[in-house]
Amino acid sequence: MQNQIKQTLSTPANIEYIRHLLENEEILHRTDLATRVCKQFAFYDARGQIQLSGCAKALRQLETAGHIVLPGVRRKRARKLLRRLAEPVPLPVQVPQQAGKVQDLELVLVCTDEQKRLWNELMLTEHPLKDSTLVGRQLRYLIGSRHGWLGGFGFAAAALQLEARDQWIGWDKEQRQTHLHRVIGMSRFLIRPSVDCHNLASKVLSMSVARLAIDFEQRYHYAPYLIESFVDLEHYSGACYRAANWIDIGQTKGRGRQDRLRESALSRKAIYVYPLESEFRRRLGLSPSAGSGALEITDGLDAPQWAEQEFGGAPLGDQRLSNRLVSAAKTKAEAPSRAFSGAAKGDQAATKGYYRMIEQPDTSAVTMSNILAPHRQRTARRMMGQKTVLCLQDGSELNYTNLDSCTGLGELKANQTGAKTLGLNLHSTFAVTPDGLPLGVLKAQCLAPQPRSADDKRKSSQIPIEEKKTFVWIEHHRDLVALASTMPQTRIVDVCDREADFFELFDEQRNNPGVDVLIRAQHDRNLKEEPFKLFAAVREAPIAGHIQVPIPKQSARKKKSKQKARAVRPKRLADLSLRYRQIELPAPGYYTNKPPVTVNLIHAVEENPPANTEGVEWFLLTTLTINCASDVEQCLRWYTLRWRIEDWHRVLKSGCSIDKLAHETAQRLRRAIAINLVIGWRIMLMTLLGRETPALPAEVLFTDVEIRTLRAYAKKKD
């Protein structure tokens, strides 16, 4: 609204009109001028009141620009003292420790003079800012109960500029100035220091957003779309906001509304937002895919644009390198199994540019994580469009023993003759829908494991978990927990194979419970009660149900190195019996101060496998809630989708030939691998979309040339 007033008054004709008023009319003071201008140009708000403050500000800006000279400023009256109570607000009594037990909990909209005095007194004496002044359109609430007053809220104007918020919304400066009034700022939030009540903060936050839109529209006659709030991380964690489904979108830069000198003297704060309108971007005239909002799985996959969408803007330290990355990815995707020179079809300039990018110094910004950064962001946005996302963790060895001159490789293992195998361990988090459609690569690392020093005589129990190779599973889980705070409407489940069955990961989930885990059990742990063994305990549980699960084909493998030989296994549907029970997972003996972790143990067994076939028997450990047989079935179906990441590994090795790359350093290998990780994801998604949604238009995934080629091939086959 302010921007519209300024634009209207800034035209030459309207400036001339204002000059005419000043020179030929009896203007008593600036307010008189602003009132006349408001009426002349119909500057009224939704309630029919003149927009005096906005008009006065626009007039001052015209004066600053040298267009007009305003009447002198009248002598300011002494500042009005805030209305307060004559005595402190009585402390609440007998407040329960659980929010659900608080009697007559309510939000009271501040309307009367007595309520305003009460609200001011609370904020001036008990809020950390010791200030009750709000700006712009305002709503105040008191948090009431039978026990007494528990705190209050204050809503007012949003921040004028906020980089993280503006990027998240996806609007430009003009759009922000036009629609900023649709964003409301939660300027004050107080739970009184004397109140110790678990979950009260998140409960009243949820109550406030349920009321706010209605009360605001009744008072100001238009609907807000979004609420923003700030959390000082030096004093608070923001847990109550996350519990109430607010979205963490970044941090401030330490500037306030009056920081005209860009001193950034304030503490940096976490920014949380809550959409009151699910389609707020569309109502603001923005594309649904603008900013950092949710994406459909196929958004941006158009063949000519996909590389720009998944790699564009990568922070490689030079825009030319970022542009080169996009063109290189597009070229490589056209012939993913070939070396880049072959994919480039003799284009020497493209080939030289690719290798210049890959061969940047090891200390440059061209890193695996930076190459994947745009794709990670797109993956996160695709996740936001899902109610549940399965994040599959797994590792895969990349053998580069044949690269004699390559530096920086790790020792993977020794074969039967004792010869060392050199290469990298690829550890990834791969996101899929509950239907198995791949959403993208969230995190990938190529680790170069080194053998322990001969001088290191520590027992395994004495080595900190951070120094063990299994710590990578915790790193990736922590990454998911951080990501989960940005999408509270999406449930994220960390699905892992047997290598992730170690106590520290379950302990990590207990301490940071934002993401559940679903892990195939490897260790038949000792228990303190009969039958004293983990697997025996769940085998004794009653059958809860039956389920059919697809068992993928398995090729025969000869015994080699430390891998056992295995027989061929045809693809089949297995009939599994299901059991489950809750288990107290004991801490290893070297943790004397850690209590057991409570988890659910699921047992799925094939009672009657086909002849000459080893039956399926799985033990799954999970922190997911299990109340009935359908919950168990859901866990089993989700776990079977863990094979999607193994399918992706096969695409990377067979389709993209990442284990045949040849570069002189491990860092260069990582850069080339990163590009192929995204190409492999797209190949897999294209394949599965063709199976799951055969009616999907071919133009979504293929160029015109590719479509004509496929049609010609199809006719030839006919």
C-alpha positions in Angstrom: 0.0 0.0 0.0 2.8 2.4 0.9 4.5 1.7 -2.4 1.2 2.5 -4.3 0.9 5.9 -2.6 4.5 6.8 -3.3 4.1 5.8 -7.0 0.9 7.8 -7.4 2.3 10.9 -5.9 5.6 10.7 -7.8 4.2 11.4 -11.2 5.0 14.9 -12.6 1.3 15.9 -12.8 0.6 14.9 -9.2 3.8 16.6 -7.9 2.6 19.8 -9.7 -0.8 19.4 -8.0 0.8 19.2 -4.5 2.9 22.3 -5.3 -0.3 24.1 -6.3 -1.8 23.3 -2.9 1.2 24.5 -1.0 1.5 27.8 -3.0 -2.2 28.7 -3.4 -4.1 27.1 -0.5 -4.0 27.8 3.2 -2.3 24.7 4.5 -2.2 24.9 8.3 0.3 22.0 8.8 1.6 18.8 7.3 -1.3 16.8 8.6 -3.7 19.1 6.9 -1.8 18.7 3.6 -1.7 14.9 4.0 -5.5 14.8 4.7 -6.3 16.8 1.6 -4.0 14.7 -0.6 -5.5 11.5 0.7 -9.0 12.7 -0.1 -8.0 14.0 -3.6 -6.4 10.6 -4.6 -8.7 8.3 -2.6 -6.0 6.9 -0.3 -8.4 4.8 1.8 -7.7 1.5 3.6 -10.0 -1.5 3.6 -12.0 0.0 6.5 -12.6 3.3 4.6 -10.2 5.3 6.7 -7.7 7.7 5.1 -4.1 6.4 5.0 -2.7 9.5 6.7 0.6 7.9 7.9 1.5 6.4 4.5 0.7 9.6 2.7 2.7 11.8 5.1 5.7 9.5 4.6 5.4 9.7 0.8 5.3 13.5 1.1 8.4 13.6 3.2 10.1 11.5 0.6 9.1 14.0 -2.1 10.6 16.7 0.0 13.9 14.8 0.4 14.1 14.3 -3.3 13.8 18.1 -3.8 10.3 18.2 -5.4 8.4 20.1 -2.8 8.9 22.1 0.5 6.6 21.1 3.3 5.4 23.3 6.1 7.6 23.4 9.2 7.3 20.7 11.7 5.0 21.6 14.6 6.5 21.4 18.1 6.2 17.8 19.3 4.1 17.2 22.3 5.6 15.3 25.2 5.4 11.6 24.7 2.4 10.0 26.2 3.1 7.7 29.1 2.0 4.1 28.4 -1.1 3.0 30.2 0.0 0.6 33.0 -1.4 -1.0 36.0 -0.7 0.5 39.4 0.7 -2.8 40.7 2.3 -5.9 39.2 0.2 -8.6 37.5 -0.6 -11.4 40.1 1.4 -14.6 39.5 -0.7 -17.6 38.3 -1.2 -20.3 40.8 -1.2 -24.1 40.6 -0.3 -24.2 36.9 -0.1 -27.9 35.8 3.2 -29.2 34.3 1.4 -30.4 31.1 -0.4 -28.0 28.8 -3.2 -30.4 28.3 -4.1 -30.1 31.9 -4.3 -26.3 32.1 -7.9 -25.4 32.9 -9.9 -22.9 30.8 -6.9 -22.0 28.6 -7.9 -19.2 26.2 -6.6 -16.3 24.2 -8.3 -13.0 25.0 -8.2 -10.3 22.3 -7.2 -7.1 24.0 -9.9 -4.5 23.4 -10.7 -2.7 26.7 -8.5 -0.1 28.4 -8.1 -2.4 31.4 -6.9 -5.2 29.1 -4.4 -2.9 27.4 -3.0 -1.8 30.8 -2.6 -5.5 31.8 -0.9 -6.4 28.5 1.5 -3.4 28.8 2.4 -4.3 32.3 3.3 -7.8 31.4 5.4 -6.8 28.4 7.2 -3.9 30.3 8.0 -6.0 33.3 8.4 -9.6 32.1 9.2 -9.7 28.4 13.0 -9.6 27.6 12.6 -6.5 25.5 10.9 -4.5 28.3 8.9 -2.7 25.7 5.2 -2.8 24.7 5.3 -0.5 21.7 4.1 -2.0 18.4 4.1 -0.4 14.9 1.5 -0.6 12.1 -1.7 -2.6 12.2 -1.8 -4.4 15.6 -3.5 -7.1 17.5 -2.8 -8.0 21.1 -3.8 -11.1 23.0 -3.6 -12.2 26.7 -3.1 -15.9 27.5 -5.7 -16.6 30.2 -6.6 -19.6 32.3 -8.4 -20.5 35.5 -4.9 -20.3 37.2 -4.3 -16.7 36.2 -2.7 -14.8 33.3 0.0 -16.9 31.7 1.5 -14.5 29.1 0.6 -12.7 25.9 1.1 -12.1 22.2 1.6 -9.0 20.1 1.2 -8.9 16.3 2.2 -5.9 14.2 3.8 -4.8 11.0 6.2 -7.2 9.3 9.9 -6.4 8.7 10.3 -4.0 5.7 13.1 -6.1 4.2 14.2 -9.6 5.1 16.5 -11.4 2.7 15.8 -14.9 3.8 12.0 -14.3 3.9 11.9 -12.5 0.6 13.9 -15.3 -1.1 11.6 -17.9 0.5 8.5 -16.2 -0.8 10.0 -15.5 -4.2 8.8 -11.9 -4.7 10.9 -9.0 -6.0 11.1 -5.5 -4.5 8.1 -4.1 -6.2 5.9 -7.1 -5.3 7.1 -6.9 -1.7 6.3 -3.3 -1.4 2.8 -3.9 -2.9 1.9 -6.9 -0.8 3.9 -6.6 2.4 0.7 -5.7 4.3 -0.3 -9.3 3.8 2.5 -10.4 6.1 2.0 -10.0 9.9 4.9 -9.9 12.4 4.6 -11.6 15.7 6.4 -8.9 17.6 5.9 -10.1 21.2 5.5 -13.6 22.6 5.6 -14.1 26.3 5.2 -17.1 28.5 5.7 -15.7 32.0 9.0 -16.7 33.6 7.1 -18.1 36.6 5.2 -20.6 34.4 6.8 -24.0 34.0 4.3 -26.0 31.8 5.5 -28.5 29.2 4.2 -27.9 25.6 2.3 -24.7 26.7 4.3 -22.5 24.3 3.6 -24.7 21.2 -0.1 -25.1 22.2 -0.8 -21.4 22.5 1.2 -20.7 19.3 -1.2 -23.1 17.5 -4.2 -21.4 19.2 -3.0 -18.0 18.1 -2.7 -18.8 14.4 -6.2 -20.3 14.5 -7.6 -17.0 15.8 -5.4 -14.4 14.1 -6.7 -14.5 10.5 -10.3 -14.1 11.7 -9.6 -11.3 14.2 -7.4 -9.4 11.9 -9.9 -9.4 9.0 -12.7 -8.3 11.3 -10.6 -5.4 12.5 -8.8 -4.3 9.3 -11.1 -5.7 6.6 -8.6 -7.7 4.7 -7.0 -11.1 5.1 -3.3 -11.7 6.0 -1.6 -14.6 4.3 1.6 -15.1 6.3 3.0 -14.6 9.8 6.6 -14.2 10.6 8.5 -14.3 13.9 12.0 -14.3 15.2 13.9 -16.4 17.7 17.0 -15.2 19.5 19.1 -18.4 19.3 21.4 -17.2 22.1 18.6 -17.7 24.5 16.0 -19.9 22.9 16.0 -23.0 20.6 12.8 -22.4 18.6 11.5 -25.9 19.5 8.0 -24.6 20.3 7.7 -23.1 16.8 8.8 -26.3 15.2 6.3 -28.3 17.3 3.6 -25.9 16.2 4.5 -26.5 12.5 6.2 -23.1 11.9 8.8 -23.2 9.2 12.4 -22.3 9.8 13.6 -20.4 6.7 17.0 -18.9 7.7 18.5 -16.1 9.9 18.4 -12.4 10.0 21.5 -10.2 9.4 21.3 -8.4 12.7 19.7 -5.3 11.3 16.5 -3.6 12.7 13.9 -1.3 11.1 16.1 1.7 11.9 19.5 0.4 10.8 20.0 3.0 8.0 23.8 2.8 8.3 23.9 -1.0 7.9 25.7 -1.5 11.2 24.1 -4.9 11.9 24.4 -4.2 15.6 21.6 -6.6 16.7 22.0 -10.3 17.4 21.2 -12.6 14.5 17.9 -14.4 14.9 16.2 -17.5 13.4 13.3 -16.6 11.1 10.1 -18.7 11.4 7.0 -18.3 9.2 3.5 -19.7 9.2 1.3 -19.6 6.1 -2.2 -18.7 7.0 -3.2 -19.3 3.3 -1.9 -22.5 1.7 -1.9 -20.9 -1.8 -0.5 -17.5 -0.7 2.0 -17.4 -3.6 -0.8 -17.7 -6.1 -2.8 -15.0 -4.3 0.2 -12.7 -4.4 0.4 -13.2 -8.2 3.5 -15.5 -8.0 4.1 -18.8 -9.6 3.4 -21.8 -7.2 7.1 -22.8 -7.8 8.4 -19.3 -6.9 10.8 -18.8 -4.0 11.4 -21.9 -1.9 7.9 -23.4 -2.0 6.9 -27.0 -2.7 7.4 -28.5 -6.1 5.7 -31.3 -8.0 8.0 -34.2 -8.8 8.0 -33.3 -12.5 8.4 -29.5 -12.1 11.4 -28.3 -14.0 12.2 -31.7 -15.6 11.5 -30.4 -19.1 14.3 -31.8 -21.3 15.7 -28.4 -22.4 15.6 -26.9 -18.9 16.4 -29.7 -16.4 20.1 -29.0 -16.1 19.6 -25.4 -15.4 17.0 -26.2 -12.8 19.2 -28.9 -11.0 22.6 -27.2 -11.4 22.0 -23.5 -12.1 23.5 -21.1 -9.6 25.8 -23.5 -8.0 28.2 -21.5 -5.7 31.5 -22.4 -7.5 33.1 -19.0 -6.9 32.8 -17.8 -10.5 29.6 -17.5 -12.6 31.4 -18.8 -15.6 32.1 -22.0 -13.8 28.5 -22.3 -12.7 27.4 -21.8 -16.4 29.9 -24.4 -17.5 28.5 -26.9 -15.0 25.0 -26.5 -16.4 26.2 -27.0 -20.0 28.5 -29.9 -19.0 25.7 -31.7 -17.2 23.3 -31.3 -20.1 26.0 -32.7 -22.5 26.9 -35.6 -20.3 23.3 -36.6 -19.8 22.9 -37.2 -23.5 25.5 -40.0 -23.4 25.9 -40.8 -19.7 28.0 -44.0 -20.1 30.6 -42.3 -22.3 33.6 -40.2 -21.3 32.9 -36.5 -21.6 34.9 -36.1 -24.8 32.6 -38.8 -26.4 29.5 -37.2 -25.1 30.6 -33.8 -26.5 30.8 -35.4 -30.0 34.1 -33.7 -30.9 33.2 -30.3 -29.5 36.7 -29.3 -28.3 35.7 -26.1 -26.7 33.1 -27.9 -24.5 35.6 -30.6 -23.7 38.3 -28.2 -22.6 35.8 -26.2 -20.6 34.6 -29.3 -18.8 38.1 -30.4 -17.9 39.1 -26.9 -16.8 36.2 -27.0 -14.3 37.0 -30.5 -13.1 40.7 -29.7 -12.7 40.3 -26.6 -10.6 42.6 -26.5 -7.6 41.6 -28.8 -4.7 41.1 -25.6 -2.5 38.6 -24.0 -4.9 34.9 -23.7 -4.4 34.3 -26.4 -7.0 33.4 -29.1 -4.4 31.1 -32.0 -4.4 28.7 -30.3 -2.0 28.6 -27.1 -4.0 28.0 -28.9 -7.2 25.1 -30.7 -5.6 23.7 -27.6 -3.8 21.1 -26.5 -6.4 19.9 -30.0 -6.8 19.7 -30.5 -3.0 17.5 -27.3 -2.8 15.2 -28.6 -5.6 15.1 -32.0 -3.8 14.0 -30.4 -0.6 11.3 -28.5 -2.4 10.0 -31.7 -4.0 10.0 -33.2 -0.5 7.8 -30.3 0.7 5.1 -31.4 -1.6 4.8 -34.8 0.1 3.2 -35.8 3.3 5.8 -38.5 4.0 9.3 -38.9 2.5 11.6 -41.9 2.9 15.3 -40.8 3.1 17.4 -43.9 2.2 20.9 -44.0 3.5 23.5 -46.4 2.0 27.1 -46.7 0.9 28.7 -48.1 -2.2 32.4 -48.8 -2.9 34.0 -47.3 -6.0 37.1 -49.2 -7.0 39.8 -47.1 -8.6 42.7 -49.4 -8.0 43.6 -49.2 -11.8 44.3 -45.4 -11.4 47.9 -45.8 -10.5 48.7 -42.0 -10.5 45.5 -40.9 -8.8 46.3 -39.3 -5.4 44.0 -39.0 -2.4 42.2 -42.4 -2.7 41.5 -44.5 0.4 42.0 -48.2 1.2 38.7 -50.0 0.7 39.7 -53.6 1.7 42.3 -56.3 1.0 41.5 -59.3 -1.2 42.4 -62.9 -0.4 46.0 -62.3 -1.5 46.4 -59.3 0.8 46.5 -56.9 -2.2 45.0 -53.5 -1.3 42.0 -52.1 -3.1 42.0 -48.4 -3.6 39.0 -46.2 -4.2 36.3 -44.1 -2.5 33.3 -45.0 -0.4 30.2 -43.2 -1.7 27.7 -42.6 1.1 24.5 -40.9 0.1 21.0 -39.9 1.3 18.5 -40.6 -1.5 14.9 -39.3 -1.0 11.9 -41.2 -2.4 8.1 -41.0 -2.0 6.2 -43.8 -0.3 5.4 -45.0 -3.8 9.1 -45.3 -4.6 9.5 -42.3 -6.9 12.9 -40.7 -6.4 12.9 -37.1 -5.4 16.7 -36.5 -5.5 20.0 -36.6 -3.7 20.1 -34.8 -0.4 23.7 -35.4 0.6 26.6 -37.4 -0.8 30.1 -37.9 0.4 33.0 -39.8 -1.2 35.1 -40.9 1.7 38.7 -42.1 1.4 39.1 -44.4 4.4 42.6 -44.7 5.8 43.9 -47.6 7.9 44.5 -47.1 11.6 48.0 -46.2 12.6 50.1 -49.1 13.9 50.7 -46.9 17.0 47.0 -46.6 17.8 46.5 -49.3 20.5 43.1 -48.2 21.5 40.3 -50.7 21.8 37.2 -50.1 19.6 35.2 -49.1 22.7 37.8 -46.4 23.5 37.6 -44.7 20.1 35.1 -41.7 20.0 32.2 -42.3 17.6 33.3 -39.3 15.7 36.5 -41.1 14.6 34.7 -44.3 13.5 33.6 -44.9 9.9 30.0 -45.5 11.2 29.8 -41.8 12.2 28.8 -40.9 8.6 25.4 -42.4 9.3 25.0 -40.0 12.2 26.2 -37.1 10.1 23.6 -37.8 7.5 20.9 -38.3 10.1 21.7 -34.9 11.6 21.4 -33.4 8.2 17.9 -34.8 7.9 16.9 -33.4 11.3 18.1 -29.9 10.3 16.2 -30.2 7.0 13.0 -31.4 8.8 12.7 -28.1 10.6 12.2 -26.4 7.2 9.2 -28.6 6.3 7.1 -29.3 9.4 4.2 -30.6 7.3 6.4 -33.4 5.8 7.2 -36.5 7.9 10.8 -37.7 7.2 11.9 -41.3 7.9 15.5 -42.2 7.8 15.7 -45.8 6.3 19.0 -47.7 6.7 20.5 -51.1 6.2 22.2 -53.3 8.8 25.4 -51.2 8.9 23.4 -48.5 10.7 22.5 -50.8 13.5 24.6 -49.3 16.3 23.5 -47.8 19.6 24.9 -44.3 19.0 22.5 -43.7 16.1 19.4 -44.6 18.1 20.8 -42.4 20.9 21.2 -39.6 18.4 17.5 -39.9 17.4 16.4 -39.9 21.0 18.3 -36.7 21.7 17.1 -35.0 18.4 13.8 -36.7 17.7 12.8 -34.7 14.6 13.3 -37.6 12.2 12.3 -41.3 12.9 14.6 -44.2 11.9 13.8 -47.5 10.3 16.8 -49.8 10.4 17.3 -53.5 9.6 18.8 -55.1 12.7 22.1 -56.8 12.5 23.0 -57.6 16.1 21.1 -60.1 18.2 21.7 -58.2 21.4 21.6 -59.5 24.9 18.5 -58.6 27.0 18.1 -58.5 30.8 14.9 -60.5 30.8 13.8 -63.8 29.3 14.4 -65.0 26.6 17.6 -62.8 27.0 18.1 -62.4 23.3 16.6 -59.7 21.0 15.5 -61.9 18.1 14.1 -64.6 20.3 12.0 -62.0 22.2 10.1 -60.9 19.0 9.8 -64.5 17.6 7.8 -65.3 20.7 5.3 -62.4 20.0 1.9 -63.4 18.5 1.4 -63.1 14.7 0.0 -59.6 14.0 -0.7 -60.1 10.3 0.6 -61.2 6.9 1.9 -59.3 4.0 3.2 -60.0 0.5 6.4 -58.1 -0.4 8.3 -58.2 -3.7 11.8 -59.8 -3.5 14.0 -58.5 -6.3 16.1 -60.7 -8.5 19.6 -61.4 -7.3 22.4 -62.4 -9.5 24.8 -65.2 -8.6 28.2 -64.1 -7.2 31.4 -66.0 -6.7 33.3 -65.8 -3.5 35.8 -62.9 -3.6 37.8 -61.0 -1.0 35.6 -60.8 2.1 32.3 -61.3 0.2 30.6 -64.6 0.5 29.4 -66.5 -2.6 25.7 -66.3 -3.2 23.4 -68.3 -5.4 21.1 -66.8 -8.1 17.7 -65.7 -6.7 14.7 -65.2 -9.0 12.3 -62.3 -8.5 9.2 -63.3 -6.5 6.5 -62.3 -4.1 7.1 -63.5 -0.6 4.3 -64.2 1.9 5.6 -62.9 5.3 4.2 -63.4 8.8 4.5 -60.3 10.9 5.2 -59.9 14.6 6.3 -56.9 16.7 7.0 -55.8 20.3 8.5 -52.8 22.1 12.1 -53.3 23.2 14.4 -51.5 25.6 17.6 -51.4 23.5 20.5 -51.6 26.0 23.5 -49.3 25.7 26.9 -51.0 25.2 28.8 -51.8 28.3 31.3 -48.9 27.8 28.5 -46.4 28.2 27.9 -46.4 31.9 25.7 -43.3 32.0 23.3 -43.9 29.0 19.9 -45.4 29.7 18.3 -47.9 27.2 16.6 -46.6 24.1 12.9 -47.6 23.6 12.3 -48.8 20.1 9.8 -51.1 18.3 11.2 -54.4 16.9 9.5 -55.9 13.9 9.9 -59.5 12.7 8.9 -60.5 9.2 9.5 -64.1 8.2 8.7 -66.3 5.2 7.2 -69.4 6.9 7.0 -71.5 3.7 9.6 -70.4 1.1 9.9 -72.0 -2.3 11.9 -75.3 -2.5 15.7 -74.9 -2.5 15.3 -71.2 -1.6 16.4 -69.6 1.6 13.4 -68.0 3.3 13.2 -64.3 4.0 13.6 -63.3 7.7 14.0 -59.6 8.6 14.3 -57.9 11.9 13.6 -54.1 11.8 14.2 -51.6 14.6 12.2 -48.4 14.4 11.3 -45.3 16.4 8.0 -45.0 14.4 4.9 -45.5 16.5 3.3 -48.9 16.1 -0.2 -49.5 17.4 -1.6 -52.2 15.1 -0.8 -54.6 12.3 -1.3 -52.0 9.6 1.5 -49.9 11.1 3.7 -52.9 10.9 2.8 -53.5 7.3 3.5 -49.9 6.5 7.0 -50.1 8.0 7.7 -53.3 6.0 6.6 -51.7 2.7 8.7 -48.6 3.4 11.7 -50.7 4.2 11.4 -52.7 0.9 11.8 -49.3 -0.9 15.3 -49.2 0.5 16.2 -51.1 -2.6 15.6 -48.0 -4.6 19.0 -46.6 -3.5 20.7 -49.9 -4.7 18.9 -49.5 -8.0 20.3 -46.0 -8.2 23.8 -47.3 -7.5 23.4 -49.8 -10.4 22.3 -46.9 -12.7 25.4 -44.9 -11.6 27.8 -47.8 -12.3 26.1 -49.4 -15.3 24.4 -46.4 -16.9 26.8 -43.6 -15.9 30.0 -45.6 -15.5 31.2 -43.7 -12.4 33.5 -46.5 -11.5 35.3 -46.0 -14.8 36.1 -42.4 -14.4 39.8 -41.5 -14.7 41.3 -38.4 -13.0 44.6 -37.6 -11.3 43.2 -36.7 -7.9 40.3 -37.9 -5.7 38.9 -34.4 -5.5 38.5 -34.3 -9.3 36.8 -37.7 -9.2 34.4 -36.3 -6.6 33.5 -33.4 -8.9 32.8 -35.7 -11.8 30.9 -38.2 -9.6 28.7 -35.4 -8.2 27.5 -34.5 -11.7 26.7 -38.1 -12.5 24.7 -38.5 -9.2 22.1 -36.1 -10.5 22.1 -37.6 -14.0 21.6 -41.0 -12.5 18.7 -39.7 -10.4 17.0 -38.3 -13.5 17.5 -41.5 -15.5 15.9 -43.4 -12.7 13.0 -41.0 -12.4 12.3 -41.0 -16.1 12.2 -44.8 -16.1 9.9 -45.0 -13.1 7.6 -42.2 -14.3 7.2 -44.1 -17.5 6.0 -47.1 -15.5 3.9 -45.4 -12.9 2.4 -42.7 -15.1 2.4 -43.9 -18.7 0.0 -41.1 -19.7 2.6 -38.4 -18.8 3.4 -36.3 -21.8 6.7 -37.2 -23.5 7.6 -33.5 -23.7 8.1 -33.4 -19.9 11.2 -35.5 -20.1 12.4 -35.5 -23.7 13.5 -33.0 -26.3 11.8 -32.8 -29.7 14.8 -34.5 -31.3 14.7 -37.3 -28.8 10.9 -37.8 -29.3 11.4 -37.9 -33.1 14.2 -40.5 -32.7 12.0 -42.7 -30.4 9.1 -42.5 -32.7 11.3 -43.5 -35.7 12.7 -46.4 -33.6 9.2 -47.5 -32.6 8.1 -47.6 -36.2 11.2 -49.6 -37.1 10.4 -52.1 -34.4 6.8 -52.5 -35.7 
